[in-house]
Amino acid sequence: MNIFDLEAWRRTNISNKYHHWVAQNIKSDLSLWQLGTLPPGLIAFHGHVHVIDPFWHMLGLGYQENTNVDDVENAGVIHFNGRAKPWLDIAFPELRSLWTKYVDFSDKFIKSCNIRA
C-alpha cells in the first residue's frame, strides 16, 4: 500500500533512480531479480517511506489462517496478498464474503471466469 506526497516526490530523484534500476535489470536479462518492479521501487524509495498503521491497511489475508474478521471489517483497505485469493477454492471461507459482496456475479465476464460466490 502506497500513499504518495507528490510535492515531496518532485523534490527528489526517485523517478530517475527507479527507472535506472529497471533499466539495469532489463540490461542484465532480468538476472538481478525476478520480482518485477518491486525491487527497484524498494531501492528508489529507501529512506523516503513511513509505516502505515496495520489496522488501517490489513495485509496477509491470502495466507493468514487466524485473521480476526472484526479487525478486517474495520480496516480501511484489505489486501489479499498470498496464495489463498478469495476467488480461489483454497480461500479462507470466513474471509471470502469480504470480496464476494462487491462482485456482480451476473456480469458476463465474471461468469466466463467460472468464479463462485
VMD Tcl script that draws the C-alpha trace (Angstrom):
set ca {
  {0.00 0.00 0.00}
  {1.47 3.30 -1.04}
  {0.34 6.84 -0.35}
  {2.49 9.44 -2.05}
  {3.28 13.04 -1.20}
  {3.72 14.21 -4.78}
  {5.30 17.52 -3.78}
  {7.97 15.66 -1.78}
  {8.42 13.19 -4.66}
  {9.12 16.04 -7.10}
  {11.85 17.37 -4.78}
  {13.76 14.06 -5.02}
  {15.45 11.94 -7.67}
  {13.14 8.97 -7.06}
  {11.81 8.65 -10.62}
  {15.28 8.64 -12.17}
  {16.61 6.20 -9.59}
  {13.64 3.88 -10.16}
  {13.99 3.97 -13.97}
  {17.75 3.41 -13.65}
  {17.28 0.16 -11.71}
  {14.51 -1.09 -14.02}
  {16.85 -0.47 -16.97}
  {19.74 -2.24 -15.19}
  {17.58 -5.30 -14.64}
  {16.46 -5.32 -18.28}
  {20.09 -4.98 -19.43}
  {21.02 -7.95 -17.25}
  {18.32 -10.05 -18.96}
  {16.33 -9.90 -15.70}
  {19.12 -11.59 -13.76}
  {19.26 -9.00 -10.95}
  {15.82 -10.05 -9.68}
  {12.70 -11.77 -10.92}
  {10.15 -9.95 -8.80}
  {9.05 -7.40 -11.40}
  {9.05 -3.78 -10.31}
  {9.09 -4.26 -6.53}
  {12.91 -4.30 -6.04}
  {13.61 -1.06 -7.96}
  {10.77 0.55 -6.06}
  {12.29 -0.54 -2.76}
  {15.67 0.85 -3.84}
  {14.26 4.16 -5.10}
  {12.05 4.78 -2.08}
  {14.58 3.68 0.54}
  {14.65 6.31 3.26}
  {11.51 8.03 1.96}
  {8.81 5.83 3.47}
  {6.73 5.76 6.62}
  {4.87 2.78 8.04}
  {1.10 2.74 7.76}
  {-0.85 1.55 10.80}
  {-1.55 -2.14 10.14}
  {-5.14 -1.76 11.30}
  {-5.68 0.75 8.52}
  {-4.09 -1.42 5.82}
  {-4.69 -5.09 6.58}
  {-2.18 -7.38 4.84}
  {-1.89 -11.12 4.62}
  {-5.47 -12.12 4.01}
  {-4.31 -14.69 1.47}
  {-2.05 -16.58 3.87}
  {-3.01 -15.88 7.49}
  {-5.44 -18.51 8.71}
  {-6.18 -16.92 12.10}
  {-7.21 -13.45 10.95}
  {-9.66 -11.64 13.20}
  {-12.68 -10.90 10.99}
  {-13.68 -7.91 13.15}
  {-10.26 -6.32 12.56}
  {-10.62 -6.91 8.82}
  {-14.07 -5.35 8.71}
  {-12.73 -2.24 10.48}
  {-9.67 -1.85 8.22}
  {-9.55 0.94 5.65}
  {-8.01 -1.31 3.00}
  {-7.87 -5.10 2.92}
  {-5.16 -6.85 0.94}
  {-5.47 -10.47 -0.14}
  {-1.76 -10.96 -0.70}
  {-0.69 -14.58 -0.52}
  {-1.91 -17.69 -2.28}
  {-5.44 -18.02 -0.85}
  {-7.12 -15.40 -3.02}
  {-10.83 -15.07 -2.16}
  {-11.92 -16.18 -5.65}
  {-10.00 -19.48 -5.41}
  {-11.18 -22.73 -3.86}
  {-8.29 -22.53 -1.37}
  {-9.59 -19.21 0.06}
  {-10.35 -18.99 3.75}
  {-14.16 -19.37 3.92}
  {-14.58 -16.80 6.72}
  {-12.92 -14.11 4.55}
  {-14.48 -14.90 1.17}
  {-17.58 -12.75 1.77}
  {-15.36 -9.67 2.21}
  {-14.64 -9.94 -1.52}
  {-17.77 -11.54 -2.95}
  {-20.08 -8.81 -1.66}
  {-18.52 -6.47 -4.26}
  {-18.70 -8.87 -7.22}
  {-21.52 -8.74 -9.76}
  {-21.92 -12.45 -10.44}
  {-24.41 -11.70 -13.22}
  {-21.66 -9.96 -15.25}
  {-20.84 -11.98 -18.38}
  {-17.08 -11.63 -17.85}
  {-17.33 -12.89 -14.26}
  {-19.50 -15.77 -15.49}
  {-16.89 -16.67 -18.11}
  {-14.22 -16.80 -15.37}
  {-16.13 -19.55 -13.56}
  {-15.85 -17.68 -10.24}
  {-18.18 -18.83 -7.49}
  {-19.53 -16.94 -4.51}
}
mol new
graphics top color blue
foreach p $ca { graphics top sphere $p radius 0.5 }
foreach p [lrange $ca 0 end-1] q [lrange $ca 1 end] { graphics top cylinder $p $q radius 0.2 }
display resetview
